[in-house]
Amino acid sequence: MAICVLAYSGGLDTSVMLKWIPENLGYEVVAVTVNVGQGENLDEIVKKARKLGAKDAFLIDSRREFAEEYVARDIKANGLY
């Protein structure tokens, strides 16, 4: 069976897609959640993905990259005004 990687937020839309994709497209789903410092309980979101039928679920910690590559640039850009 083919595999689909789903960017999984734990919200209603992506939770519905965890069921819809296998039933309608025939793919197994691997859920990926990215931590950018949003403050949610992301371990629970990963558990939820597995409970809803994801073949597997991963949590990627991108806090440092997000802060250095995006937040810092935005702060610097504002400093030019």
C-alpha positions as CSV (number, residue, x, y, z in Angstrom):
1,M,0.0,0.0,0.0
2,A,1.2,3.5,-0.8
3,I,2.0,5.9,2.0
4,C,0.9,9.5,2.4
5,V,2.7,12.0,4.7
6,L,0.2,14.3,6.4
7,A,1.2,17.6,8.1
8,Y,-0.9,17.0,11.2
9,S,-2.0,19.8,13.5
10,G,-4.4,17.7,15.7
11,G,-7.3,19.9,14.6
12,L,-10.6,18.9,13.1
13,D,-9.5,19.1,9.4
14,T,-6.4,17.1,9.7
15,S,-8.0,14.6,12.0
16,V,-10.8,14.0,9.5
17,M,-8.1,13.5,6.8
18,L,-6.5,10.7,8.8
19,K,-9.6,8.7,8.2
20,W,-10.6,10.0,4.8
21,I,-7.3,9.4,3.0
22,P,-7.1,5.6,3.6
23,E,-10.9,5.1,3.0
24,N,-11.0,7.2,-0.2
25,L,-7.5,7.1,-1.7
26,G,-6.3,3.8,-0.3
27,Y,-3.1,5.2,1.2
28,E,-1.6,4.5,4.7
29,V,-1.0,7.8,6.5
30,V,2.1,8.9,8.4
31,A,1.4,12.0,10.5
32,V,4.0,14.7,11.0
33,T,3.6,17.4,13.6
34,V,6.2,20.3,13.8
35,N,7.0,22.1,17.0
36,V,7.7,25.7,16.3
37,G,7.1,26.8,19.9
38,Q,3.3,27.1,19.7
39,G,2.9,25.9,23.3
40,E,0.5,23.1,22.7
41,N,0.9,19.6,24.2
42,L,2.3,18.1,21.1
43,D,3.0,14.7,22.5
44,E,-0.8,14.4,23.0
45,I,-1.3,15.4,19.4
46,V,1.0,12.7,18.2
47,K,-0.8,10.1,20.4
48,K,-4.1,11.3,18.9
49,A,-2.8,10.7,15.4
50,R,-1.9,7.1,16.2
51,K,-5.3,6.6,18.0
52,L,-7.1,7.8,14.9
53,G,-5.3,5.4,12.7
54,A,-2.1,6.9,11.5
55,K,0.4,4.2,10.5
56,D,2.9,6.2,12.5
57,A,3.3,9.7,13.8
58,F,6.3,11.9,14.3
59,L,7.1,15.1,16.2
60,I,9.8,17.3,14.7
61,D,11.4,19.9,17.0
62,S,12.0,23.0,14.8
63,R,11.9,25.6,17.5
64,R,15.5,26.7,17.1
65,E,15.4,26.8,13.3
66,F,12.1,28.7,13.4
67,A,13.5,31.3,15.8
68,E,16.8,31.8,14.0
69,E,15.5,31.7,10.4
70,Y,12.2,33.4,10.7
71,V,11.5,35.2,14.0
72,A,15.0,36.8,14.1
73,R,14.7,38.0,10.5
74,D,11.3,39.5,11.2
75,I,12.5,41.4,14.3
76,K,15.5,42.7,12.3
77,A,13.3,43.8,9.4
78,N,11.1,45.8,11.7
79,G,14.2,47.5,13.1
80,L,14.9,49.1,9.7
81,Y,11.7,51.3,9.8
